[in-house]
Amino acid sequence: MGNKRRKTKQTALSLYKKIRTVLLGRTLKNDEGGKQELTKLQALAMLSSDALSSVAYGTEQIVLVLITVSSAAIWWSVPIALGVLVLLFSLVLSYRQVIKAYPQGGGAYVVSSENLGTKAGLIAGGSLLIDYMLTVAVSVTAGAEAIISVLPGLHDHKIFICNLIIILLCLMNLRGAQESAGFLMLPVYLFVVVMFLMIGVGVGKIFLGMAPYTATAAIGQAVPGVSIALLLRSFSSGSASLTGVEAISNAVPVFKNPKAKNAAATLAFMGIILGIFFAGVTFLNYWYGVVPADNVTLLSQVGLAVFGNNILYYIMQFATAAILAVAANTGFSAFPMLGFNLAKDKYMPHIYKEKGTRLGFSSGIITLAVGAALLIVLFQGDTTKLIPLYSIGVFIPFTLAQTGMVVKWCREKPKGWINKATSNIVGALISFAIIIILFVFRLADIWPFFFIMPALLFLFYQIHSHYKEVAKELRLTSRRKGIRYEGNIGVVLIGNVTVVDQSAIDYARSISEKVVALHVDTGEDIEKSEEIKRDFSERFRDIDLVIAPSPERSITEPVVKYVKRIANAAKSSHKSVTVIIPQFVPKHRWQNMLHNQTALKIRIGLADNDNIIIAETTMHLKK
């Protein structure tokens, strides 16, 4: 029977491994880590999808603010877009410098920690952790909206679609960076080709006179109701298109050698492509006079105006939906790396440093998926409600990272440091201005940040304090003396007097100079209690039986109370106490639920005593 049980366990374990291999792939060895490093083309697909896909909603977020005054105000989207492009240029220059200065990765968290102090680093790191969850949530909801623009009948299933995409992305990333990048290359590069084609065709039609000027108002036209506050709100909303720019600087270690050079080149490519897309979409939207409509995205309307209702339009919608769905992958790439850096510095649990079967940081991937799914449910999959939180979550790290780089250049003064510092100063000032705009004009949308961020910082410090105290207590020093035990007292817990108790007492005799049997009497069955006493005295004449009364019918409390009492007495004579819990293991796993779990409760109750050892003796039942 024992062999049969072992075979059943082996079969179950084998089935689990097969399922895991099908879902995640075979377990990789440590020396296969190089196979998970990315080329520039793969990294562009894996780490830039968030930034590139943001053109699907970036222009729309600008227009949605302007349209609150009138459709004539849409012309302001053009100068606002120019401002966003200036910020993009500054950020790309800044993060290229971050990559070269910090090739080990870590981005804003590492830069801020080293140059501005621990608190600034934790604010940057905490903000990015929130932002990466929002990256996933925003990208997935925007992708679902692109699908619904073509298939309106799916509107009521939006949250289900979003969470299904998150589960698929989570599984894909658990399989490893290489496989994720391979999967992402098709939708990302299809989107890049289609967007270049749309912008090229749209601008070409304008130059050839095939696209009449139908803008809602001419550039420069005065529009009543347009205020500085409105323009600043619109600019802050459009700046959400720049989220994801920092992801490459966080993930430098995933590149093939030379890592820093390849990462910097990839960031430059991404910046150029994103700039062309954002400028092109904003200009075409203005020229064609496109106005936001319910259940149809602005980009969808621009594509329809450029291509017409033909196959190219539907390919564009498919490519947009695909890249928005996989844009969340930027978060899945960057969040685990940031979690690793925080855990390495003892501000997050050490589990975030551990690699899974595919050499990825599995805990970070799963945490991100769960957090993003919760955000989608809480905000009911509404992209517009998520965008302001998304913006504040990324512009705080932008500001801190660029300020940190200014401090670094001023302190080290390398060759050309003034030019480097200047680009960082410009980026820091613009990013800080956007934070002020968000605080002043979007407070009603970003208020959760003021509760989440302090809670996260408190958690970071508590975790760090715990690890410091544990390390301090566990450290071996020449002054620290080890505990010298001069004997052991065995306490065997007795229920009914059975074969299981016999083996427990035999074990106790082998390790202890003194053995005590402990039985808890709940007082519910006097005859049974007397029978146990009689049976025990007949079979174990040399062992003292202690009866612990329990009028409240608790088994755990009397045991814990008795054992602690004798443990404290034994401590003065340098003796340890071993509590031996007799256990039997049913033949079938489901039968475990038919028996109580007293042993676990006793373990928890005795966990705070140094000189108490808990042991279990087991007997495997055959029927």
N, C-alpha and C positions, 0 to 999 in steps of 0.2 A: 504493500500500500504506500509505503514511504517513497519507493521508486516512482510509483504512478503519480504521486503528488508532485515530485520534483519534475517529472516530465511535463505535467500540466503547466507548471510555472515557466519552464523553459519554452514551451510552445507559445504561451502568452507573451513572454518577453520577445521571442522571435517575431511574432506578429506585430508587436509594437515597433520594433526596429525596422521592419519592412515598410510599415505605414509611414514612419518618420523619414525613411530613405526616399520613398515616393514623393512625399510632400516637400522635403528640404534637400534631398540629395545625400550622397554618402558622406560620412564623417571625414573631414580633412585633417591631415596631420599638421603639426606646427611648421614643418619645413615646406609646406605647400602654400604658405602665406603669400609668396610672390605671385602665385597664380591669381590672387584676388586683387592685384594692383591694376590700375586703369591707364589706358592710353589717353591722349588728349581728346580724341573723337569720342571715346566711351565716356570720359569724364564730363565732356560738354553735354552729352545726353543725360547723364545721371545727376549732375550737380547744377545744371543751368535751366532745367525744365521749369522750375518755379519762376525764375526771373523772366524767361522768354514767354511763358504762358500768361504772365500778368498783363500783356497787351490786350488780352481778351476782356479784361474788366477795368484796366487802368484809365483809359479814355472815358469809359462809361461813368466811372466814379466822379471824374471832373465835371462831366456834362450834367449828371444827376443833381449836383449842387447848383450849377448855373441855371438850370431850367426852372428852379424854384422862383426865379424872378420873371423870366420869360424866355421863349425860344430864341429871341434875338441875342441873348447874352451868350449863346454858344460860341460866338466868334472869339470870346475871351479864352477858349480852350487852347487856341494856337499860342499866344504868348505864355500861358501857364505851362504848356507842354515844353516850350523853350527853357523855362526855369527848371523843370524836372530834368531836362537833358543836361543842363549845367551841373545839377546835383549828381546825376549819373556819372558824368565825366570825372567829377571830383572824387566820388566814391571808388570808381575803378582805379584811379591813380593811387588813392590811399591804400586800398586793399592789396594792390600789387606790391606796395612797399611793405605791408604787413606780412605778406607771403615770403618776401625775400628776407625780412628781418626775423621772422619766426617760422622757419621751415618745418618745425615739429608740429605745426597746426595749433588750433586753439582759438584763433581769431580774436574777437573782441574781448573774450574772457581773459586770455593770457596777456594781451597787450595792456588791458586796464589794470590787471593785478600787478604786473611788473612795474608799470610806470605811474599809476595813480593810487595804488594801495589795494589791500584785500577787499575792503568794502565796495569800492568801485568795481572791482573784478566780479564780485558776487552779484552786484546789481546787473552788470552786463550779462553774466552767465544766466542768472535767473530770468531776465527779460527774454533772452534767446530761447531758453527752454519753453517758455510760454509761447513765444513767437513761432517756434517750429511746430508746436501743436496746432496753432492757428494756421500755419502754412498748409498743413495737411487738410484741416477743416475747410479753409477758404478754397483751396484748389479743387477739392473733391466736390464741394457744393457748386462751384462755378462750372465744373465739368458736367455735373448733373443738369444744370440749367441749360448748357449748350445742347445736351441730348434732348431736353424737354422742348427747346425751341423748334426742333424738327419733329418731335413726337409728343405733342401736347397731352396726349392721353396718359402719359406717365407721371403727370404732375403730382398726383396723390401718393405716389410711391417714391418720392424724392429722397426721404430719409433712409429708406431701405436700400435704394441704389447707392447712396453715399457710403453707408456702412459696409455694403458688399464690396465696394471698390477698396475700402480701407483694409478689409480682411485679405483680399487678394494681394495688395501691395505689401502687407505685413509678411505673408507667406513667401512672396517673391524675395523680399530683403533678407529673410531668415535663410534663404538658399545661398546668399553671398553676393558680394559686389559685382563680380564678373557676370553672373547670370542676370542680375538686375539691369546692368548696363546693356547687355545684349538685348534684353526685352525692350528697353526704353529707346534704343536707337531708332527703331522704325517710326514710332509715333512722333518723336521729337524732330527727326530730320524730315519727315513728311510735312509736319507743320511749318518748319523753316522754309521748305521749297514752296509750299502753297502760299505762305505769307509774302514771300518775295514775288511770287507770280501775281498775287492780288494787287500788291502795291505797284508793281511794274505795269500791269495792265491798266490799273486805275489812273496812274500818272500819265501813262502813254495816251489814254483816251482824252485826257484833259489837254495835252499838248496838241493832239490831232484834231481837237474841236469836236470830238465824239461824245463828250460828257458836258452838257451845258451847266453853267454856274447856277446852282439852286440853293446857295447858302441862305440861312435864315436872316442873316444881316451881314453887311460888309465889315471888314476889319477896320476898327477905328470908330465905328458908329456909336454914338452915345446911346446908352440903354438905361432908362430910369430904373432905380432900385438897386443897381450894381454898386456895391460898397467894398471898401478895403477888406472888411470882415468876410464878406462873401467870397472874394477872390482868394483870401488866405485859406478859408475852409476848403475851397475847391483845389487849391495847390496841395494842401495836406492830404486830401483824398487821392489825388493823382499820384502823389509820391509813394503810395502803396505799391505802385508798379516796380519799385526798386527793391522790394523785399526779396531776399534770396541772393543779393549781390555778395553778401558776406560768406555764403555757404562754402565757396571754394577755399577761402582762407582757413576755415575750420577743418577742412578735410584734406589738407596737403599730403598727409601720410598715405592716402589711398592711391596716389599717382605713381606711375612708374618713374624710375630714375632718368634724368635728374629731376627730382620731385618739385622743388621750388620753381625751376625754370618752366616746367610743363604746366604747373598750376597757374603761374603768372600769365603765360601765353593763352591758356584756356579762358582766364578771366577777361583778358583783352578781347578775345573773339566774342565772348558773350556780351560784353559791353557794346561793341560795335553793332552786333545783330540786334540787340535790344533797343539801342538808340534809333536805328533805321525803322524798326517795326513800330515803335511808339510814335515817332514823328510821322511816319506814313499813314498809320491808322487815324491819328488825330487830324491830319490835314484832309484826308479823304472824307472823314466824317463831317468836317466843316464844309467842304466843297459841295458835297451832295445834300447838305442840309438835313442830315439824319437826326431824328428826335427820338428819345427813349420811348419804348412801348412795353406794355405788359406781356410777360412770358416770351419775349423775343429780345435777345441781347443786341446791343448796339453793333457789335462786330458782325453779327449775322445779317443785320440790315445793310451794313457797308458792303459785305460780300455779295449780297443779293443785288445791290445797286451796280457793282462793278462787273460781276459775272453774268447776272441775270439768273433766272430760275432754271439752271441746267446742271449737268453732272459736276462741273467745277465747283459750283456753290455747295453741293452736297459733300464733295470731297473735303472742302474747307471746313464745313461743320463737323464732319467726322474727325478730321485732324485736330480741330480745336478741342472737341470733347475728349479726344484721346490724350492730348498733351496736358490738358487741365487735370484729367484723372491721374496721370502719372507725374504731374508736377509736384504732387505731394511727396514724391520720392526724394526730393531735395531735403525735406525734413527728415525722412528715414535715413538719409546718409549723414546729415550733420548732427542731429540730436544725439545719436549714440556716441559720436566722437566727443561732443561737448560733455556728455554724461561721464565718459571715461576720464576726461581731464579734471572734472570736478571731483570724481571719486578718487582719482590719484592724489588729489590735494586734501582728501578726507572730508569733503563737504557733501558728498553723496554716498549712499551705501556701497560697499566694496563689490557688491554683485554687479554693478555697472562697469567694473573693470574686466569681468570675466568674459571670455569668448565662447561662443556656442560651437556646435558641431561643424559649422561652415566658416569658422574663424571670424564671425561677425559678433558685435556686442548685442546679443539676443535680448537681454533685459531692457536695454534702451529702446530697441525696436518695438517690443511688446508694450512698454510703458507709453510710448508715443502713440501707438495705435489705439490703445484704450482711452487716453486723454483726448485725442482728436474725435473719437466716436462720441464721447460724452459732450464735447463742445457742440457737435452737430445736433445732438438731441436737445441740449439746453437752449440753443438758439434756433431750433426748428429749421436748420439748414438754410438760414437767410444770410446770403453773402454780404449784403449791405450792412447788416448789424455787426458782422464779424470784422469788417474792414478797419474801423477806427482802432479797435483793440490790436489788430494785426499791425497797424502803423506804429502805435506807441511802443509795442513790443520790440520793434526793430530799430526805431530811430534813437532810442536811449542807448543801445549798444553802438550804433553808428557814431553818436556824439562822443561817447566815452573812448571808443577805439581811436578816433582821429585826434582827440585831445591827448590821449596817451602817446600817440606817435609824435605829436608836437613836443611833448615833454622829453621824449627819447632823443629827438634830433637836437633839441637845445642842450641836453646834457652831454651827448656824445660828440656833437659837431663833426660829422663825417663830411667828406667832400660833397659839395652841392647841397648841403643841409638846408640852406635858406629856401631854395626852390622846393625841396621836399616838404619843409615845414609849411610853406605858403599854401600848397595844395591841401594839406591837412587842415590848416586854419580855415580856409574857405569852406571845406566840407563840414567841419565841426560847427561853424557858425550857421550854415544853412540847416543842418540837422537839428541844432539846438532851437533854431527859429521854428521849425516844424513842431517840435515838442511843445513850445510855448503856445503855438496856434492850437494844437490839440487840447492842451490844458484849458485854454481860454474859451474856445469855440465848440469843442466836442466833449466837454466834461460829462454831459449826460450819457454819452456813448462809451466813455472809457473808464467810468467810475469803478468797475470791478477790479481794474488794475491796482488801485490803491489799497485794496484788501488782499489781493493775491500776492503781490510783491512783498509786503512786510511779512506775511505768513511764510513765504518761501525763504526769505532771509533768516527768519527765526529758526526754521527747520535746518538750514545750512549750518548755522552756528551750533545748534543742539547736536547735530551729527558730528561736527568737528570736535566739540567739547567731549563727547562720548569717546571718540577714538583716541583723543589725547590722554584721557584719564585711564582708558584700558591699557594703552601702551605704557603709561607710567607705572601702573600696578604690575604689569607682566614683565617689566624689564628686569633682567638679572643683573645684580650688582654684587660687588665683593662684600658689602655690608649686610646684604639680605641673606638670612639664614633659612634653609629649607626646613620643612616640617618633618620632625623625626618621630615616627610612630613606634611605640614599644608594645603593641598588641592590638587585638581586634575583638570587638564584641559582635556576634552575629544575632540579628533579630529576624526570625522567620515569621511571616504573617500566615496565620492558620485560619482557614474557613472550616469546612468539614474535614475530618481526618481521612485523607485519601492517599493514593500512590503518589500523586503530585507533591503532597506535603512531605512524604517520605524522602523523595529525591532532594527536596529543598533543604531538609534537615541534614541529610548526608553531606551535601555541599557545604553547609554552614560549619559542620564539624571539621571539615578538611581545611578551612581557612581561619577559624576562630578558636580562641582559647576558652571562650565562654559563649554558649548558645542559649538564647531565650526565645520561646515561642509566644507570639502575641495573638490573642483572639479578641475580636470586638463583639460584645454581647449587646444587641439592640433591645433585649428584654421582650421581644415579641413572641418568642417560642421557648418557654422555660424548659420543657421536656427535651427539646433539641439541644439546648445549651448544656444540660446535664449529660446528655449522651456524648457530646463532643468532649467534655471534661473526662468522662469515664474512658472513652476510647483512647484519648491521648495518654492518660496515666498508665494504661495497660501496655501501650506500644513504646512509649518513650519515657521510661522511668528516670533517666539521667538528665532530662531537659525540664527546666522550669516553665510552666505555662502561666502566662500573665493574662488575666481577664480584664479588659478595658470596657467598662460600662458605657453605653451610648443611648441615653433615654431619648435623644432627638433622632435616633436611627441613622446617624451619619457614620460611615465607615472611615472616611478619610481623616476627619478632625481628631478622633481619639488616637489614631495611629501616629499622626504628625506630632501631636502633643506629647505622647509617650516617648517617641524616638528622639525628639529634640531634648527632652529632659535627660535621658541617659547619655545623649551625645555631649551635652554641656558638662555633665559629671565626668565623662570619659576624657574630655579635653584636658582637664587638669592633670591627669595621669598619662598624657601623651598617647591615648588610645583612639583608634578610629571605630566607627560603627558601620557595619554593613547590613543594610536592610535587604532581605531576600524575599522576593515575591514569587510564589509558586504560580505558574501559568500552564494552561493546556491550550494547544492549538487545534481547532476543529479541522476535520478533513477537508471541508469545502470553505472557501473564503466567505461566502454569503452567510455562513453559520456564525461568523464573528458577531454579527449584530444581535444574536440571541443571548450574548453574554455581556456582563457589565465591563466598563472600562476603568475600574478602580485604580489600576496600576498607574495610568497616566495622571490621574488626580493626585496620587501620592507623590509622584515624581515632582510635580509642580509645587506641592506643599513643602517639600524638603529641599528644594533647589537652593535655598539661601544659606545652608550650613556647609562649612568647609570640610568638616571631618566625618561627613555622612556619605557613604557610597551605596548606590542602589543597584541591585543585581536582580535579574530574573532567571529562574530555572523553568525550562519549558518541556512539556511532554506532548508529542504529536499523537493525536487520536487516530485510530485506524478505521473507525466506523462513524 
